[in-house]
């Protein structure tokens, strides 16, 4: 599983950081970024919760290289 955050859609609410701080952080602009695109197996459930909880749908799973 890989993830990325659409910077144009992110409003910086911090829900993803609160849910999965090992994978997400707020940058200097106040929007979320994935610390690494590759999600370790032990973080997949929390990362999926963050994706599902994002109010703007800014966090997306990268399904293949064309995304």
Backbone as CSV, one residue per row, in Angstrom:
resi,resn,N_x,N_y,N_z,CA_x,CA_y,CA_z,C_x,C_y,C_z
1,UNK,0.848,-1.179,0.000,0.000,0.000,0.000,0.890,1.238,0.000
2,UNK,0.536,2.182,-0.879,1.218,3.476,-0.924,0.159,4.569,-0.840
3,UNK,0.526,5.701,-0.261,-0.413,6.818,-0.128,0.249,8.132,-0.531
4,UNK,-0.593,9.080,-0.881,-0.122,10.443,-1.106,-1.234,11.389,-0.671
5,UNK,-0.859,12.638,-0.424,-1.809,13.662,-0.011,-1.883,14.714,-1.109
6,UNK,-3.085,14.962,-1.601,-3.314,15.999,-2.593,-3.247,17.344,-1.868
7,UNK,-2.181,18.079,-2.108,-1.962,19.348,-1.414,-3.023,20.397,-1.725
8,UNK,-3.604,20.334,-2.899,-4.647,21.299,-3.259,-5.953,21.023,-2.530
9,UNK,-6.184,19.771,-2.149,-7.425,19.405,-1.464,-7.298,19.460,0.051
10,UNK,-6.086,19.327,0.576,-5.878,19.271,2.023,-6.177,20.616,2.666
11,UNK,-6.949,20.575,3.773,-7.266,21.801,4.522,-6.487,21.876,5.831
12,UNK,-5.651,20.896,6.086,-4.798,20.925,7.265,-5.521,20.716,8.579
13,UNK,-6.590,19.942,8.570,-7.352,19.732,9.807,-6.594,18.880,10.817
14,UNK,-5.668,18.062,10.346,-4.844,17.258,11.238,-5.443,15.933,11.667
15,UNK,-6.597,15.565,11.126,-7.215,14.288,11.507,-6.288,13.118,11.197
16,UNK,-5.646,13.148,10.047,-4.768,12.045,9.664,-3.582,11.923,10.615
17,UNK,-3.059,13.052,11.041,-1.938,13.044,11.982,-2.385,12.464,13.316
18,UNK,-3.571,12.851,13.766,-4.098,12.338,15.036,-4.344,10.832,14.967
19,UNK,-4.765,10.344,13.811,-5.083,8.924,13.653,-3.833,8.085,13.406
20,UNK,-2.913,8.610,12.614,-1.735,7.821,12.215,-0.505,8.724,12.122
21,UNK,-0.024,9.172,13.280,1.097,10.104,13.291,2.399,9.496,12.787
22,UNK,2.467,8.167,12.723,3.654,7.528,12.168,3.750,7.711,10.656
23,UNK,2.612,8.000,10.019,2.587,8.121,8.562,2.386,9.547,8.055
24,UNK,1.762,10.406,8.846,1.420,11.750,8.369,1.941,12.823,9.313
25,UNK,2.258,13.981,8.737,2.659,15.138,9.510,2.207,16.392,8.779
26,UNK,2.112,17.493,9.516,1.777,18.764,8.890,3.070,19.450,8.482
27,UNK,3.083,19.990,7.267,4.272,20.670,6.778,4.260,22.145,7.194
28,UNK,5.231,22.912,6.739,5.343,24.327,7.100,4.167,25.166,6.613
29,UNK,3.479,24.693,5.581,2.307,25.400,5.059,1.033,25.015,5.810
30,UNK,1.134,24.053,6.727,-0.019,23.641,7.512,-0.867,22.563,6.880
31,UNK,-0.379,21.977,5.796,-1.111,20.876,5.174,-0.395,19.565,5.459
32,UNK,-1.114,18.492,5.311,-0.586,17.177,5.624,0.274,16.648,4.492
33,UNK,1.286,15.893,4.883,2.110,15.161,3.924,2.352,13.767,4.480
34,UNK,2.510,12.816,3.588,2.889,11.466,4.002,4.383,11.482,4.287
35,UNK,4.765,10.969,5.439,6.187,10.924,5.786,6.954,10.044,4.816
36,UNK,6.299,9.013,4.345,6.833,8.122,3.318,5.639,7.571,2.547
37,UNK,5.749,7.391,1.245,4.595,6.871,0.502,4.286,5.405,0.805
38,UNK,5.307,4.642,1.168,5.135,3.214,1.432,4.613,2.996,2.846
39,UNK,3.473,2.331,2.975,2.854,2.085,4.278,3.271,0.712,4.786
40,UNK,3.934,0.662,5.949,4.302,-0.645,6.510,3.052,-1.457,6.857
41,UNK,3.186,-2.763,6.830,2.042,-3.638,7.101,1.363,-3.321,8.426
42,UNK,2.144,-3.007,9.450,1.562,-2.768,10.766,0.865,-1.405,10.885
43,UNK,0.941,-0.581,9.854,0.298,0.738,9.857,-0.855,0.834,8.858
44,UNK,-1.103,-0.239,8.122,-2.122,-0.198,7.064,-3.522,0.103,7.592
45,UNK,-3.906,-0.502,8.701,-5.243,-0.273,9.235,-5.415,1.175,9.686
46,UNK,-4.438,1.697,10.417,-4.511,3.085,10.877,-4.468,4.048,9.692
47,UNK,-3.669,3.731,8.700,-3.587,4.571,7.507,-4.918,4.577,6.758
48,UNK,-5.558,3.422,6.650,-6.870,3.356,6.003,-7.893,4.166,6.790
49,UNK,-7.811,4.129,8.119,-8.695,4.944,8.947,-8.485,6.431,8.660
50,UNK,-7.223,6.830,8.485,-6.925,8.228,8.158,-7.499,8.610,6.800
51,UNK,-7.363,7.720,5.824,-7.933,7.960,4.493,-9.448,8.138,4.601
52,UNK,-10.087,7.234,5.323,-11.542,7.272,5.463,-12.028,8.484,6.246
53,UNK,-11.188,9.012,7.132,-11.578,10.134,7.991,-11.276,11.501,7.397
54,UNK,-10.530,11.553,6.322,-10.165,12.843,5.727,-11.420,13.546,5.209
55,UNK,-11.722,14.744,5.734,-12.964,15.415,5.343,-12.999,15.878,3.890
56,UNK,-11.840,16.017,3.265,-11.825,16.467,1.873,-11.413,15.379,0.893
57,UNK,-11.112,14.187,1.407,-10.675,13.107,0.527,-9.303,13.360,-0.069
58,UNK,-8.478,14.149,0.630,-7.173,14.527,0.101,-6.155,13.387,0.118
59,UNK,-6.354,12.410,0.992,-5.418,11.293,1.074,-5.909,10.185,0.157
60,UNK,-5.030,9.767,-0.725,-5.408,8.723,-1.672,-4.408,7.580,-1.651
61,UNK,-4.929,6.380,-1.877,-4.057,5.224,-2.014,-3.578,5.170,-3.458
62,UNK,-2.300,4.984,-3.630,-1.725,4.852,-4.955,-1.824,3.387,-5.353
63,UNK,-2.673,3.120,-6.330,-2.934,1.737,-6.737,-1.894,1.229,-7.733
64,UNK,-1.376,2.102,-8.572,-0.323,1.709,-9.504,0.482,2.945,-9.867
65,UNK,1.469,2.794,-10.682,2.379,3.881,-11.017,1.742,5.007,-11.817
66,UNK,0.566,4.795,-12.389,-0.064,5.850,-13.185,-0.831,6.851,-12.323
67,UNK,-1.018,6.580,-11.014,-1.736,7.509,-10.123,-0.834,8.608,-9.646
